[in-house]
Amino acid sequence: MMEIIKFETSQENRKLYALASALAIITIAYNIVEGVISVFFGLQDGSLALFGFGVDSFVEVVSGIGIWHMVWRVRSNGKENPDHFEQTALKITGTEFYVLAIGLSIIAAADLYQEHAPDTTFWGIVVSIISIVTMWLLFHYKIKVGKQLNSWAILSDAACTRACLQLSIVLLIASVGYEITHIGGIDSVGTFVIAGLCYREGKEALEKAKVKSLACTCGDKCNKQEAIPSEDAK
């Protein structure tokens, strides 16, 4: 009887890890498509917030590849801490986020000074709404699978998806705000907020690479339950 229970548990875990891997691959593919569309329309319409959002999506692809590799490895040997490949991915991601945050801040400041206004932010509204729905669904299922498997790797993936969800909400607010008021500074302010979120993501990625852990970066100040991302924390 005990062997049957273990076999069923093992079978269920394999299905859950397969689902986690599929969710990671979907996230990577979606970020590539989202990045291309956002950068194209951001440049075409002169919307810095949409352009910055698109570049962020490409940076998320690098992070996503590292996370997919991590889920695949945990599925194979059960080890949660990052290996050399994943640490390198975290370092590259963190550095790229820092560069992106600085670049967006400089351009946003210049746009504010020059009183630049985008032609339209219509596509920012469309992209952000689709992204909010997609990221919320991915976040929901990653949290569900991560808790069932008690896996830091998958919960870390969920935390990254939550950050993307927050960026999408910022883009939506900035895009709708401009379409209603036609005040160009709203797009620039939205860009500053996106830059701030990029800085936060970069800091978290580099801290995880430094301590070689996905769990949390606060030392003994938090425990596992406190560090698990909540579906209400958006």
C-alpha positions as CSV (number, residue, x, y, z in Angstrom):
1,M,0.0,0.0,0.0
2,M,2.8,2.4,0.9
3,E,4.5,1.7,-2.4
4,I,1.3,2.5,-4.3
5,I,1.0,5.8,-2.5
6,K,4.6,6.7,-3.2
7,F,4.2,5.8,-6.9
8,E,1.0,8.0,-7.2
9,T,2.8,10.9,-5.4
10,S,5.8,10.5,-7.8
11,Q,3.5,10.5,-10.8
12,E,1.6,13.6,-9.5
13,N,4.9,15.4,-8.9
14,R,6.1,14.6,-12.5
15,K,2.9,16.1,-13.9
16,L,3.3,19.2,-11.7
17,Y,6.9,19.7,-12.8
18,A,5.9,19.2,-16.5
19,L,3.2,21.9,-16.0
20,A,5.8,24.2,-14.3
21,S,8.2,23.7,-17.2
22,A,5.4,24.5,-19.7
23,L,4.4,27.6,-17.8
24,A,8.0,28.8,-17.9
25,I,8.3,28.2,-21.7
26,I,5.0,30.0,-22.3
27,T,6.3,33.0,-20.3
28,I,9.5,33.1,-22.4
29,A,7.5,32.9,-25.7
30,Y,5.0,35.5,-24.6
31,N,7.7,38.0,-23.5
32,I,9.4,37.7,-26.9
33,V,6.2,38.5,-28.8
34,E,5.3,41.2,-26.3
35,G,8.7,42.7,-26.5
36,V,8.7,42.9,-30.3
37,I,5.2,44.5,-30.5
38,S,5.8,46.9,-27.6
39,V,9.2,48.2,-28.9
40,F,7.8,48.6,-32.5
41,F,4.7,50.6,-31.5
42,G,6.6,52.4,-28.7
43,L,9.0,53.8,-31.3
44,Q,6.3,54.4,-33.9
45,D,4.0,56.3,-31.6
46,G,6.7,58.0,-29.6
47,S,5.6,56.3,-26.3
48,L,8.6,55.9,-24.1
49,A,6.6,54.0,-21.5
50,L,5.6,51.4,-24.0
51,F,9.1,51.2,-25.5
52,G,10.6,50.7,-22.0
53,F,8.0,48.1,-21.2
54,G,9.0,46.2,-24.4
55,V,12.8,46.3,-23.6
56,D,11.9,45.0,-20.1
57,S,10.2,42.1,-21.8
58,F,13.4,41.1,-23.6
59,V,15.4,41.3,-20.3
60,E,12.7,39.0,-18.8
61,V,13.4,36.5,-21.5
62,V,17.0,36.0,-20.2
63,S,15.7,35.6,-16.7
64,G,13.0,33.2,-18.0
65,I,15.5,31.0,-19.7
66,G,17.4,30.7,-16.4
67,I,14.3,29.9,-14.5
68,W,13.2,27.3,-17.1
69,H,16.6,25.6,-16.8
70,M,16.2,25.7,-13.0
71,V,12.7,24.1,-13.1
72,W,14.1,21.4,-15.4
73,R,17.1,20.7,-13.1
74,V,15.0,20.6,-9.9
75,R,12.7,18.2,-11.7
76,S,15.7,16.0,-12.5
77,N,17.6,16.1,-9.2
78,G,15.6,18.1,-6.6
79,K,18.3,20.6,-5.9
80,E,16.8,24.1,-5.4
81,N,19.8,26.4,-5.3
82,P,21.0,27.9,-8.6
83,D,23.9,26.3,-10.5
84,H,26.6,28.2,-12.4
85,F,24.4,28.6,-15.5
86,E,21.5,30.1,-13.5
87,Q,23.8,32.3,-11.4
88,T,25.2,33.7,-14.6
89,A,21.7,34.3,-16.0
90,L,20.8,36.1,-12.7
91,K,23.9,38.3,-13.0
92,I,23.2,39.2,-16.6
93,T,19.6,39.9,-15.9
94,G,20.4,42.1,-12.9
95,T,23.0,44.1,-14.8
96,E,20.6,44.6,-17.8
97,F,17.9,45.8,-15.4
98,Y,20.2,48.3,-13.9
99,V,21.3,49.6,-17.3
100,L,17.7,49.7,-18.5
101,A,16.6,51.6,-15.3
102,I,19.3,54.3,-15.8
103,G,18.7,54.6,-19.5
104,L,14.9,55.0,-19.1
105,S,15.4,57.5,-16.3
106,I,17.7,59.7,-18.4
107,I,15.4,59.6,-21.5
108,A,12.3,60.2,-19.4
109,A,14.0,63.3,-17.8
110,A,14.9,64.6,-21.2
111,D,11.3,64.1,-22.5
112,L,9.9,65.9,-19.5
113,Y,12.3,68.8,-20.0
114,Q,11.5,69.0,-23.8
115,E,7.7,68.5,-23.0
116,H,7.6,65.6,-25.4
117,A,4.2,63.9,-25.9
118,P,3.5,60.6,-27.7
119,D,1.3,60.6,-30.8
120,T,-0.9,58.1,-29.1
121,T,-0.8,55.5,-26.3
122,F,-3.6,53.3,-27.7
123,W,-1.3,50.4,-28.2
124,G,0.0,50.8,-24.7
125,I,-3.5,50.2,-23.5
126,V,-4.0,47.2,-25.7
127,V,-0.7,45.6,-24.8
128,S,-1.0,46.3,-21.1
129,I,-4.6,44.8,-20.9
130,I,-3.5,41.6,-22.7
131,S,-0.4,41.4,-20.5
132,I,-2.3,41.9,-17.2
133,V,-4.7,39.0,-18.1
134,T,-1.9,36.7,-19.3
135,M,0.5,37.5,-16.4
136,W,-2.2,37.1,-13.8
137,L,-3.1,33.6,-15.2
138,L,0.5,32.6,-15.3
139,F,1.1,33.9,-11.8
140,H,-1.9,32.1,-10.4
141,Y,-0.9,28.7,-11.8
142,K,2.8,29.1,-10.9
143,I,1.8,29.9,-7.3
144,K,-0.5,26.9,-7.3
145,V,2.1,24.5,-8.6
146,G,5.0,26.0,-6.5
147,K,3.0,25.5,-3.3
148,Q,2.0,22.0,-4.2
149,L,5.6,21.0,-4.9
150,N,7.0,23.2,-2.1
151,S,9.5,24.5,-4.7
152,W,11.5,27.7,-4.3
153,A,12.4,27.6,-8.0
154,I,8.8,27.7,-9.1
155,L,7.8,30.3,-6.5
156,S,10.7,32.5,-7.6
157,D,9.4,32.2,-11.2
158,A,6.0,33.3,-9.9
159,A,7.6,36.3,-8.2
160,C,9.1,37.4,-11.5
161,T,5.7,37.1,-13.2
162,R,4.2,39.2,-10.4
163,A,6.7,41.9,-11.2
164,C,5.7,41.8,-14.9
165,L,2.1,42.1,-13.8
166,Q,2.9,45.2,-11.8
167,L,4.7,46.7,-14.8
168,S,1.7,46.1,-16.9
169,I,-0.5,47.9,-14.5
170,V,1.8,50.9,-14.5
171,L,1.8,51.0,-18.3
172,L,-2.0,50.8,-18.4
173,I,-2.4,53.7,-15.9
174,A,0.1,55.8,-17.8
175,S,-1.4,55.0,-21.2
176,V,-5.0,55.6,-20.2
177,G,-4.0,58.8,-18.4
178,Y,-2.4,60.2,-21.5
179,E,-5.3,59.3,-23.8
180,I,-7.7,61.1,-21.4
181,T,-5.7,64.2,-20.6
182,H,-3.1,64.4,-23.5
183,I,-0.6,65.6,-21.0
184,G,2.7,64.3,-22.3
185,G,4.4,64.2,-18.9
186,I,2.1,61.3,-17.8
187,D,4.0,59.0,-20.3
188,S,7.3,60.2,-18.9
189,V,6.2,59.7,-15.2
190,G,5.0,56.2,-16.1
191,T,8.5,55.6,-17.6
192,F,10.1,56.7,-14.3
193,V,7.9,54.2,-12.4
194,I,8.8,51.4,-14.8
195,A,12.5,52.4,-14.4
196,G,12.1,52.1,-10.6
197,L,10.6,48.7,-10.9
198,C,13.4,47.6,-13.2
199,Y,15.9,48.8,-10.6
200,R,14.2,46.7,-8.0
201,E,14.2,43.6,-10.2
202,G,17.8,44.1,-11.0
203,K,18.7,44.4,-7.3
204,E,16.8,41.3,-6.4
205,A,18.4,39.3,-9.3
206,L,22.0,40.3,-8.3
207,E,21.3,39.6,-4.6
208,K,20.0,36.1,-5.4
209,A,23.1,35.4,-7.6
210,K,25.3,36.6,-4.7
211,V,23.8,34.5,-2.0
212,K,23.3,31.6,-4.4
213,S,19.7,31.1,-3.2
214,L,16.3,31.7,-4.6
215,A,14.5,31.6,-1.3
216,C,14.9,35.2,-0.2
217,T,17.6,37.8,0.2
218,C,17.0,39.0,3.7
219,G,19.2,36.5,5.6
220,D,17.6,35.4,8.8
221,K,15.0,38.2,8.9
222,C,12.3,36.2,7.1
223,N,11.2,32.6,6.9
224,K,9.9,30.5,4.0
225,Q,6.2,31.2,4.6
226,E,6.7,34.9,4.7
227,A,8.7,35.0,1.5
228,I,6.2,33.1,-0.6
229,P,4.6,35.5,-3.1
230,S,0.9,36.0,-2.4
231,E,-1.8,36.2,-5.1
232,D,-3.1,39.3,-3.3
233,A,0.3,41.1,-3.4
234,K,0.0,42.9,-6.7
